[in-house]
Amino acid sequence: MLLSNRLRDRRAFLSYLAASPILAYVGLTSRWVEDLMQETTAQDSVALDRQNEIIIKSVKEALSVFDFDAVARTKLSPAHYTFITDGSFNNETLRANREGFSKYAIRLRRLTSISKVDQSVSIFGITWDSPIFLCPVGRMNAYYPQGAVVVARAAKATRTLQVLAGSQVIVSDPKAIEDVVVARGEPVWVAGLGDTLDRPLVKRIEATGCPTLVWTIDDGGGNTIGAKSLQRAGVANLDREADSRCVGCHGNLPKVIRIAPGTPMDVVGAIGSLRGENSIKLNWDDVRRVRDMTRMKLVLKGIVTQEDAKLSVQNGVDAVLVSNHGGHEDASGRGTIECLPEVMAGVGGKIPVFIDSGFRSGADVFKALALGATAVGIGRPHIWGLSSFGQEGVETVIELLRRELQVIMGEAGAASVANIRRDSLVSRS
Ligand SMILES: Cc1cc2nc3c(=O)[nH]c(=O)nc-3n(C[C@H](O)[C@H](O)[C@H](O)COP(=O)(O)O)c2cc1C
């Protein structure tokens, strides 16, 4: 059991004792328990700090995906680590993604005699070993040399669906998709970003044999305050056009508007550096236009409402991906797991629904499957694994989440994904 859980249980027991008549019987006052709780809280924070300091040295020591976050923090530059881990604005959507899971609890069954759990799923006629897939993340070289290729090798070894961030890699390397396809051993799904997805890019993606085009429409150029705060404070390694360690990768990328050290983080300083409000400029005619451009399956990434789910079906989209870019782009304060039921209602069973943003455990994945999702994407966890231990790190992150899902499926009495039902969950009000 995790240390934090043990300490929470101990506190819960002491709270129970403080309110219990048992104390009077043994001649003690609740004051005694309160003093003990104070002491425990002080010990807790020291113990928890110590736990948080543990940096695993090998993938074999990993207990959860968060272990890889801790290692990634030590391996990446502050700029790269903050950019990937932080959310946008005040992190309200990043937090909501995690908090959303606590609104649902899982109903466990006993004595089910399940000895084998099958978590395979079928997506567009292809069977995958698990519903967990790898989300597109741009500029993966920032997190590991040849990051996208290394992730592809891990995806191949674990037979995992990988979605490659197309637009971003193409800017930095014209053979980027082909290299990933070679490493993966077969064509991969590719994601195009906002209004950068023009006809030449669609045709180029199609030419790689890509079966499914994911169109990301939630990229509004979020205000990543964490990264900018580092920039404002003049933390090293942020002047990427000037720093000789950065130009190798950043030299051929479009220049970003930088905030000079000392700039006050007021509305002009913070919001003034937003990129393009891509998704706002686009409309449903553009969806039709892209739909008519290609025979690849088309997935819209970033759908979070019933209305847009319905429009996706009406405009010939093949699946929707409920996503808020992992809290990286908006300040809605709404977790994707909270959006999932209305999106399910909007598509009305006509097309599959995928989801990502904030998934960190097998139990999280289980909850989305119980609410009707077909597959669940992970972004940061596999990048933490990549930054920490390369291919082995990505594989272990996938393996950890799959095992957790395996266990919780068995406990909930679901021998297969089809057996995970809505009544496997209870909603907390
Ligand atoms: C640093 C970073 C870069 C990302 N780059 C892209 C991208 O280029 N294209 C895209 O469709 N989504 C991108 N995403 C969003 C992910 O595909 C995914 O929606 C998100 O990471 C899932 O949330 P999670 O990180 O909490 O698992 C990015 C996310 C992060 C954190």
The ligand as an SDF file (V2000), in Angstrom:
LIG
                    3D

 31 33  0  0  0  0  0  0  0  0999 V2000
    3.3330   18.8860  -23.9940 C   0  0  0  0  0  0  0  0  0  0  0  0
    2.1590   18.4150  -24.7440 C   0  0  0  0  0  0  0  0  0  0  0  0
    2.1820   18.4580  -26.1290 C   0  0  0  0  0  0  0  0  0  0  0  0
    1.0670   18.0210  -26.8510 C   0  0  0  0  0  0  0  0  0  0  0  0
    1.1020   18.0680  -28.2090 N   0  0  0  0  0  0  0  0  0  0  0  0
    0.0180   17.6720  -28.9110 C   0  0  0  0  0  0  0  0  0  0  0  0
    0.0100   17.7250  -30.3460 C   0  0  0  0  0  0  0  0  0  0  0  0
    0.9820   18.1160  -30.9760 O   0  0  0  0  0  0  0  0  0  0  0  0
   -1.1120   17.3240  -30.9940 N   0  0  0  0  0  0  0  0  0  0  0  0
   -2.2200   16.8810  -30.3260 C   0  0  0  0  0  0  0  0  0  0  0  0
   -3.2050   16.5160  -30.9330 O   0  0  0  0  0  0  0  0  0  0  0  0
   -2.2360   16.8280  -28.9690 N   0  0  0  0  0  0  0  0  0  0  0  0
   -1.1460   17.2010  -28.2580 C   0  0  0  0  0  0  0  0  0  0  0  0
   -1.1740   17.1350  -26.8920 N   0  0  0  0  0  0  0  0  0  0  0  0
   -2.3700   16.6080  -26.1930 C   0  0  0  0  0  0  0  0  0  0  0  0
   -2.2860   15.1050  -26.0550 C   0  0  0  0  0  0  0  0  0  0  0  0
   -2.4960   14.4760  -27.2880 O   0  0  0  0  0  0  0  0  0  0  0  0
   -3.3660   14.5750  -25.0770 C   0  0  0  0  0  0  0  0  0  0  0  0
   -4.6110   15.0730  -25.4560 O   0  0  0  0  0  0  0  0  0  0  0  0
   -3.1030   14.9180  -23.6250 C   0  0  0  0  0  0  0  0  0  0  0  0
   -1.7170   14.9260  -23.3410 O   0  0  0  0  0  0  0  0  0  0  0  0
   -3.8120   13.9050  -22.7430 C   0  0  0  0  0  0  0  0  0  0  0  0
   -3.7530   14.2740  -21.4180 O   0  0  0  0  0  0  0  0  0  0  0  0
   -2.6710   13.7040  -20.3700 P   0  0  0  0  0  0  0  0  0  0  0  0
   -1.3560   14.3010  -20.7370 O   0  0  0  0  0  0  0  0  0  0  0  0
   -3.1790   14.2110  -19.0670 O   0  0  0  0  0  0  0  0  0  0  0  0
   -2.6770   12.2030  -20.4660 O   0  0  0  0  0  0  0  0  0  0  0  0
   -0.0710   17.5490  -26.1550 C   0  0  0  0  0  0  0  0  0  0  0  0
   -0.0720   17.5090  -24.7600 C   0  0  0  0  0  0  0  0  0  0  0  0
    1.0260   17.9270  -24.0560 C   0  0  0  0  0  0  0  0  0  0  0  0
    0.9740   17.8580  -22.5640 C   0  0  0  0  0  0  0  0  0  0  0  0
  1  2  1  0
  2  3  1  0
  2 30  2  0
  3  4  2  0
  4  5  1  0
  4 28  1  0
  5  6  2  0
  6  7  1  0
  6 13  1  0
  7  8  2  0
  7  9  1  0
  9 10  1  0
 10 11  2  0
 10 12  1  0
 12 13  2  0
 13 14  1  0
 14 15  1  0
 14 28  1  0
 15 16  1  0
 16 17  1  0
 16 18  1  0
 18 19  1  0
 18 20  1  0
 20 21  1  0
 20 22  1  0
 22 23  1  0
 23 24  1  0
 24 25  2  0
 24 26  1  0
 24 27  1  0
 28 29  2  0
 29 30  1  0
 30 31  1  0
M  END
$$$$
